[in-house]
Each structure stands twice: as C-alpha cells, then as structure tokens.
Amino acid sequence: MKNIMLCAAMLLLACSLTVRAAEKREQTYKVGADVDAQGHITATQVDPDVPASIAAVLSAAVKQWQFTPAKLNGRPVPAHTFISAKLQALPNAQGQYDLRISFMGNGPKIDSKSVPPQYPRDAIRAGQSAFTILEATVHPDGSLTDMNVSSKFADWPLPLYFRTAVLAAAKRWHAIPEQVDGQPVATRMHIPVNFTVDSPRFTAKQIRMLREADREEAAQPAIPLPSEQEVALDSPLQPSVVATVTNAP
C-alpha cells in the first residue's frame, strides 16, 4: 500500500505541480505538527485540499524529523508548529521520478494568499519589480503587529508605494500561532513579498543582484527570483534532525 501511495504522489507531482526547471516539479506545503516533550513529531495535519496520496507521503516524511523540545519555565513541554515541506519530483536515469521531501522551515501559519498585496499601478506601468521583506510579530490571537517593510537588497531602492501595498494587505492577514504546552505564543517573522510583472524591466545591476542571490540557478536562461519562504526568527521549536527524505515510505 505504501508503494502505491508513493507512486500516486509521484504521478501527481510530475503531472500537475509548478515547473521550476526542465522536467522538474515542486511544491511547498504547510504541515501542522504536534511535537512532544522529547522533540519527536507525534501527529501531523495536512490541509484537506491536498490529495490523499501526497498527504500520506508528506506525513511519513515529516514524522522522521525531530526538534529541540520547547521549554516552559525551564522544563521541556509539548508544542505545536507548522512545517514548510518542499516536495520535488526529480527525473532519474531510468526515465522515472525520484520523490524528495525537504525541510524549509517552521513557524506560525499565515493566511496571506486570501488578501494579496495590490500591485501599485505606477509600478505596473513602469514595469517595476520589488522584492520586499515584511518583519512582523504574530500574536497569540493571530493578529500581526509591529510591522516593518524593507527591500531584500540593500542596493535596490524600494519606492514608498510598494511599502504601502504590503502593509495595507498585511493588516488584514490572520495567522494560526504556534503553541507551547497547549497555549498560543507570539513569534517574530520575516515574510518575503515579491512583486513581479510578466515583462519586468530589470537593470543590469538588478539582474546581477538576483543571480548572486540564487547562484544555483544562475546558469539557467530565466532570471532566478527570490524565494517567498517565510522565516520564524524566534520559534519555540528549533529543528535538530531534518535530513532531506528521498522516496519516502
């Protein structure tokens, strides 16, 4: 049965997920994880809209990872977090696909897709792109406060209308916070927000910055764009064993 689930997951990935390179498919999922006082993942929760075969492979892989236990008043306690797990279907020498599951981070689950930032009209007309970092605190009630927006690149000026667009959207976002011993806790986050148009107008300097930021893809014909992976700066759960899983059971 496990082999059947794995084959089904590979087929779904190969046929329907985002294309990042020739014949390579990948998608990142948020997986809820219950972590006991020893740092072991005891249960997972995958969004109900994820196909059952992929959900099974995700859960099997995630349960192989471990965390440094969360602490309360100096003693280890159970906790809950959300893990970002990347699934990749990679072509192999046999003309089939290897399935790879990688740990990308953990923290609160932020619902930013329901209220995306509005692309400034002046920026669209000018073909301008922006790669911003929103720093914010996710509170126990799920609200985001203490927000600041900056450019991902120090030498890439960020027009005010991009900052305004990010903040206007983020004020309407809601998050599911992490928990320690059954109680929600605050977490400080770095949240990338990218603005790109279909035909961006990059300067030569901007192209160099983009390629330096992602050297692995520098040789690809397309210009690599910065990741939108969120980063928890002070999560109560820190990963300890999160080796990439290939061909998960």
Secondary structure in CASP SS format (residue, H / E / C, confidence):
PFRMAT SS
TARGET T0000
AUTHOR 0000-0000-0000
METHOD secondary structure of the structure
MODEL  1
M C 1.00
K H 1.00
N H 1.00
I H 1.00
M H 1.00
L H 1.00
C H 1.00
A H 1.00
A H 1.00
M H 1.00
L H 1.00
L H 1.00
L H 1.00
A H 1.00
C H 1.00
S H 1.00
L C 1.00
T E 1.00
V E 1.00
R E 1.00
A E 1.00
A C 1.00
E C 1.00
K E 1.00
R E 1.00
E E 1.00
Q E 1.00
T E 1.00
Y E 1.00
K E 1.00
V E 1.00
G E 1.00
A E 1.00
D E 1.00
V E 1.00
D C 1.00
A C 1.00
Q C 1.00
G C 1.00
H E 1.00
I E 1.00
T E 1.00
A E 1.00
T E 1.00
Q E 1.00
V E 1.00
D C 1.00
P C 1.00
D C 1.00
V C 1.00
P C 1.00
A H 1.00
S H 1.00
I H 1.00
A H 1.00
A H 1.00
V H 1.00
L H 1.00
S H 1.00
A H 1.00
A H 1.00
V H 1.00
K C 1.00
Q C 1.00
W C 1.00
Q E 1.00
F E 1.00
T E 1.00
P C 1.00
A E 1.00
K E 1.00
L E 1.00
N C 1.00
G C 1.00
R E 1.00
P E 1.00
V E 1.00
P C 1.00
A E 1.00
H E 1.00
T E 1.00
F E 1.00
I E 1.00
S E 1.00
A E 1.00
K E 1.00
L E 1.00
Q E 1.00
A E 1.00
L E 1.00
P E 1.00
N C 1.00
A C 1.00
Q C 1.00
G C 1.00
Q C 1.00
Y E 1.00
D E 1.00
L E 1.00
R E 1.00
I E 1.00
S E 1.00
F E 1.00
M E 1.00
G E 1.00
N E 1.00
G E 1.00
P C 1.00
K E 1.00
I E 1.00
D E 1.00
S C 1.00
K C 1.00
S C 1.00
V C 1.00
P C 1.00
P C 1.00
Q C 1.00
Y C 1.00
P C 1.00
R H 1.00
D H 1.00
A H 1.00
I H 1.00
R H 1.00
A H 1.00
G C 1.00
Q C 1.00
S C 1.00
A E 1.00
F E 1.00
T E 1.00
I E 1.00
L E 1.00
E E 1.00
A E 1.00
T E 1.00
V E 1.00
H C 1.00
P C 1.00
D C 1.00
G C 1.00
S C 1.00
L E 1.00
T E 1.00
D E 1.00
M E 1.00
N E 1.00
V E 1.00
S E 1.00
S E 1.00
K C 1.00
F C 1.00
A C 1.00
D C 1.00
W C 1.00
P C 1.00
L C 1.00
P C 1.00
L H 1.00
Y H 1.00
F H 1.00
R H 1.00
T H 1.00
A H 1.00
V H 1.00
L H 1.00
A H 1.00
A H 1.00
A H 1.00
K C 1.00
R C 1.00
W C 1.00
H E 1.00
A E 1.00
I E 1.00
P C 1.00
E C 1.00
Q E 1.00
V E 1.00
D C 1.00
G C 1.00
Q E 1.00
P E 1.00
V C 1.00
A C 1.00
T E 1.00
R E 1.00
M E 1.00
H E 1.00
I E 1.00
P E 1.00
V E 1.00
N E 1.00
F E 1.00
T C 1.00
V C 1.00
D C 1.00
S C 1.00
P C 1.00
R C 1.00
F C 1.00
T C 1.00
A H 1.00
K H 1.00
Q H 1.00
I H 1.00
R H 1.00
M H 1.00
L H 1.00
R H 1.00
E H 1.00
A H 1.00
D C 1.00
R H 1.00
E H 1.00
E H 1.00
A C 1.00
A C 1.00
Q C 1.00
P C 1.00
A C 1.00
I C 1.00
P C 1.00
L C 1.00
P C 1.00
S C 1.00
E C 1.00
Q C 1.00
E C 1.00
V E 1.00
A E 1.00
L C 1.00
D C 1.00
S C 1.00
P C 1.00
L C 1.00
Q E 1.00
P E 1.00
S E 1.00
V E 1.00
V C 1.00
A C 1.00
T C 1.00
V E 1.00
T E 1.00
N C 1.00
A C 1.00
P C 1.00
END
